[in-house]
Amino acid sequence: MPNRHYTPSVPRTRSREDGRRCLVLKPQPGGPPSARWLAAAGLTPVVATTEADALEALDREPLAAIFVAHSMGPVAVASLVARAGHQHPDVPVVVLGAAGTVQEAVDAMQQGAADYLAPPFDPVVLVSRLRKLAERSGAPDPDAAGGAASYSGLVGSSPAIRRVLTTLEKISRYKTNVLVLGESGTGKELIARALHARGPRRGQLFVPLNCATLGRELLENELFGHEKGAFTGANERKKGLFELADGGTLFLDEIAEMDPATQAKLLRVLERNEFRRVGGTGKVKVDLSVLAATNRNIEEAIASGKFREDLYYRLKVVTLLVPPLRERKEDIPALIDAFIADFNRRNDGKIRGISPAALKLVMEYDWPGNVRELKNAVESAAILASGETISTDGFSELGRRRAAPSGAGSVAPPRPWPPAAASGVVTIEVGATLADAERELIAATLHRYRNRREAARVLGLGLRTLYTKLRQYRLRPPGGDRAESA
């Protein structure tokens, strides 16, 4: 391992923060929004008063952003979103509101705008929002740390991540369903966002949903919406996520946690491109791509009857496997650079890098929580750093839990489930880590409360957090997965 000091290279946002030219489409040259607040934000406005002039300017000018006055109407927004998405996928279209109402914002996002700004327009807020849009861009950034490939936050140059990005590049041009597999924390949602941002539906909405966070009835209501009077409290019609994502992409994370009844309804939507709202009789037609992700072994879930085989084949038109961090450790220095740069940007930090000893410690750890765990560890170490360099003190927990010598790219087997505490008391030996104590407490609680929802309530955790910790500690409860319904 080379004994060098790593200093993060802060990625430049290409045209958005260097070029500064922006297109403004509004009915009249004068009046708000004036060029004054755009200039105050460091932008050079190119004003167009008709949709045709705006499209011509889009073809001619290298632009940082496109601003459309709400008064131009939804057709102008949709046209610019479509043209910009086709020619310049990294240029955001932002709607400048008139009344600043929630409905205006919803309409703008449904028309495909990247963002909505309510009046009055603050230059500081504008710059902050543009930077956030730049970070969400799906376009590859050649200036990313160390020349590593970066797609929507996917950083790395290892063979493992390059295989993923090569596959992503091939399949992103098609309107197809994709199943993204990988352990928790590997970046499956980043993959899904990159697929959308680089694909033919990029001018439309990307709508994510975590299937593990909702029970069956709530999940169906979120997906399909409901009619007025469908149930107590349904005082008006509500559009579901399938309708909101129409024309765009619906991302279903943790798809293997979906109950069988909802799986059957999802299968019908994928087969017929239509569904009924809860409490409704009329059919709603949709055209969208469905991206799904899971960290489970889905073949095992099919074999045990927990996941429908026909739905699996509908979802896995293309399957993309995201490698765990232990299989791409050569990407860790570049990831650390990116996380430090992000920490500095968000917190006005002054961290310049990580010491060689700390980097060695990080490289030797197994990272069962993958990139998410690494990011959290780097941020924690940056907060605790006493100077401009992150030292081994920031990773003291890792020193007590070194990775096993790697050779093993395979996933470690689930840890044995500890015996139940008959007395209801959990004994923790002095010298155990907080993580060890938490693991024992979770295990003992699930022995007593076999229903996971109840166990989560007793532990003071959300159900999703409990699932995350079970995966983190590689705990497999006796009897497998139990239904969460009471």
C-alpha positions, 0 to 999 in steps of 0.5 A: 500500500503506497504511503501517501497522504490522500487529499480530496479533489473537489469535483467541478460542476461543469457548465453549471458553475463555470459557464454561468449562462442560463436561458430564461423563458418568460412572456415579456422581456421586462418584469419579474423575474428580472436579470438582477437576481440572476446576475446576483447569483453569478448567472448570465441570463439569455432571455427568450419570450417565445417557446420557439426562441427558447428552443433555438437558444437551447440549440445554440447556447452552452447553458448552465440551467433553464428557467421557465416562468410558470405563466408560460404554461405546461406545454412550454415546460414539457417542450423544454424538458424533452429537448433538454433531456435529449440534447443536454441531459445534465442541464436542469429545467427549473420552473419559476413560480408565480403564486408559490402554491403547493399545486404549482410546485406539484404541476411543475414536477409532474411536467418533468421540471428538475426543480421549482422555485417559489417567489420571492427569488433569493440568489443564495437559495438559487445557487444552493438549489443548482448545486444540489441539482448538479450533484443529482445529475446522471451524466458522467463527470470526467473531473471526478476524484482521481479520474474515477468514473462517477455516475450519479454518485457512483464513484470508482475505477475498479474492474467490479464497478466498471462492469456495472457502469458498462452494463448500465450504459448499455441498458439505459438507452432502453425503456425496460424493467431492470432488477438491481441486486446487491447487499444493503448499502451498495448503492442500488438506488444510485444505480436506479437513478443513473439508469433513469437519468441517462435513459429515454425517460429522463425528461419525466419523473423518477418516483422511488418507494421503499416497499419495506416501510409500509404495510399491505393496505398502505402500500397499495394505497401509495401505489394505486391511489384511491377514489373518494369514499373508498374508505373512512377518511378518503375525502377526495381522489388521490393519485398513486405513484403509478400515475405520478410516474406515468411516462417516467420511472417507478423505483421499488426498493426492497421489492422482496418485502412486498406481500404476495397479494400486492405482488399479484396486483403489481404483476397485473400492472406490468402485464397490462399497463393498467390498474384500478385505484383502491375503491374504483372500477375504472381502469387507469392506463400508464406507460412507465419503466419499473426498476426494482431492487432487493438485497435478498437472495430472490431465488431462495424467496421464490423457493420458499413461496415468499416471492412470485416466480412470474413477477420475478421474470417480469421484473428481471428483463435485465438484472444488474448485480451491484458488488459489495465494497469488499470486492472493490476495495481499490475504490475506497480512496476515491470514495473517501475523497468524494465523501470528504469533499461532500462533507466540506461542501455541506459544512464549510469544512476544512478537512484536507485528507486522511492519514496513511495510517487511517487509510490502512485501517479503513482498507483492512476493514470488511465493511459489512454495511458497504458504501453507506457504512463507509460514508457514515464512518468518514463523516463521523471521523471528519466531525471528530477530527482535531485538525485538517487530517482525519487520523486513526482516532476517527476510526477507533471502532474499526481497530477493534473489528478488523476484517478477516483476511480477504480472499473471500469475495463471498458473503459471510454466512449469517451469524448463529442466533443466540439462545433465548434469555429465559429470564428475560435478562440480557447479559453483556460482558465488560469489554463488549462493543456497543454493536455487540450489545445492540445485537444481543438485545435485538436477538433476545427481543425477537426471541420473545416477540416473534412478530417483528413489528411488535419487536421493533415497537418494544425496541423503540425502532422503526420496522425498516431500521430493524430490518437494516440492523438484522442485515447489518448483524447478519442475524437470521431469526429461527423459523425464518421470516415471520409475517408482520401483521398482528 
